[in-house]
Amino acid sequence: MIRFKQRSTDNELMDDLSLSEDQIRSVLKDITLANKWLGGAKITLKALDTIFEKYPRESYTIIDMGCGDGSMLRTVADHCKAKGIRTVLIGLDLNEKSINIAKESSHYYDNIRFISQDVLSLDPEEYNCDILLCTLTLHHFSREQIDAFVKKFVLLTKIGVVVNDLDRNKISFALFRIFSRMFMKTVIAKHDGLVSIKSGFSENDFHVFSKAVPDMDYTVRWRWAFRYEWILTHPNR
Ligand SMILES: C[S@@+](CC[C@H](N)C(=O)[O-])C[C@H]1O[C@@H](n2cnc3c(N)ncnc32)[C@H](O)[C@@H]1O
């Protein structure tokens, strides 16, 4: 029986670093499709707009942790360009093959660069940015790992952190099963999507994680379709 009360610790197949670049490309394509159709990218864009309004700057440096094929940063680049906001965008991911795909797909964007980096061994002194994004990556980690790197995230940001991740929920699990059978092509993305929902979060999880960074202001909001938006900001900046 699947227990939704606790986060699953099952492994995702896409975290296997021996997968080929073509396999990774197909899986990330499926994830991007789900992000687009289920409104995932919009959640991050809206959160960014709220931050831009509250913390007006001439330009923003934005890091995306676990950037996959870089589609979120390309969407952010287009969104900000349309609003006349200048950005410097940096994508970090553990998987070098994803980074290669991200570089290849972002050829026409001169304000985006990608670096292969394990979030868990990240030195906050090496990176700094105004805003840090983390979309569908947090659920890959244990509570202890989340506490450790959220502390690092806060150190390397001047404004704050936007997390966009999954609601651990039976209805979403059942609906995703139907959606993935109809629209997703890869067995890996179908499997990992279900594991991801089981490893996702409840609202309370974010209140608990926020205790690791007590000096930050934060908000947690449920967003359609079955996501949480967790925004941490430095007060008085
Ligand atoms: C579900 S994908 C999400 C990709 C992208 N953010 C999106 O929304 O399309 C999770 C990503 O996290 C990356 N990842 C997993 N563990 C990581 C780690 N320790 N450090 C950096 N990236 C990691 C994976 O390689 C993968 O690209």
The ligand as an SDF file (V2000), in Angstrom:
LIG
                    3D

 27 29  0  0  0  0  0  0  0  0999 V2000
   12.7970   16.3200  -11.9780 C   0  0  0  0  0  0  0  0  0  0  0  0
   14.2410   17.0640  -12.6460 S   0  0  0  0  0  0  0  0  0  0  0  0
   13.7090   18.7570  -12.7470 C   0  0  0  0  0  0  0  0  0  0  0  0
   14.4610   19.5010  -13.8000 C   0  0  0  0  0  0  0  0  0  0  0  0
   14.0140   20.9730  -13.9660 C   0  0  0  0  0  0  0  0  0  0  0  0
   14.2060   21.7490  -12.7600 N   0  0  0  0  0  0  0  0  0  0  0  0
   12.5700   21.0620  -14.4400 C   0  0  0  0  0  0  0  0  0  0  0  0
   11.7070   21.5330  -13.6890 O   0  0  0  0  0  0  0  0  0  0  0  0
   12.3170   20.6380  -15.5870 O   0  0  0  0  0  0  0  0  0  0  0  0
   15.3420   17.1020  -11.2550 C   0  0  0  0  0  0  0  0  0  0  0  0
   16.7320   17.5560  -11.6220 C   0  0  0  0  0  0  0  0  0  0  0  0
   17.5170   17.6140  -10.4230 O   0  0  0  0  0  0  0  0  0  0  0  0
   18.8170   17.1860  -10.7380 C   0  0  0  0  0  0  0  0  0  0  0  0
   19.4990   16.7610   -9.5190 N   0  0  0  0  0  0  0  0  0  0  0  0
   19.2210   15.6710   -8.7490 C   0  0  0  0  0  0  0  0  0  0  0  0
   20.0910   15.6050   -7.7340 N   0  0  0  0  0  0  0  0  0  0  0  0
   20.9170   16.6800   -7.8490 C   0  0  0  0  0  0  0  0  0  0  0  0
   22.0320   17.1590   -7.1070 C   0  0  0  0  0  0  0  0  0  0  0  0
   22.4820   16.5090   -6.0220 N   0  0  0  0  0  0  0  0  0  0  0  0
   22.6360   18.2950   -7.5130 N   0  0  0  0  0  0  0  0  0  0  0  0
   22.1970   18.9730   -8.6250 C   0  0  0  0  0  0  0  0  0  0  0  0
   21.1630   18.5450   -9.3700 N   0  0  0  0  0  0  0  0  0  0  0  0
   20.5340   17.4280   -8.9920 C   0  0  0  0  0  0  0  0  0  0  0  0
   18.5990   16.0540  -11.7350 C   0  0  0  0  0  0  0  0  0  0  0  0
   19.7710   15.7760  -12.4850 O   0  0  0  0  0  0  0  0  0  0  0  0
   17.4540   16.6000  -12.5720 C   0  0  0  0  0  0  0  0  0  0  0  0
   17.9110   17.3230  -13.6870 O   0  0  0  0  0  0  0  0  0  0  0  0
  1  2  1  0
  2  3  1  0
  2 10  1  0
  3  4  1  0
  4  5  1  0
  5  6  1  0
  5  7  1  0
  7  8  2  0
  7  9  1  0
 10 11  1  0
 11 12  1  0
 11 26  1  0
 12 13  1  0
 13 14  1  0
 13 24  1  0
 14 15  1  0
 14 23  1  0
 15 16  2  0
 16 17  1  0
 17 18  1  0
 17 23  2  0
 18 19  1  0
 18 20  2  0
 20 21  1  0
 21 22  2  0
 22 23  1  0
 24 25  1  0
 24 26  1  0
 26 27  1  0
M  CHG  2   2   1   9  -1
M  END
$$$$
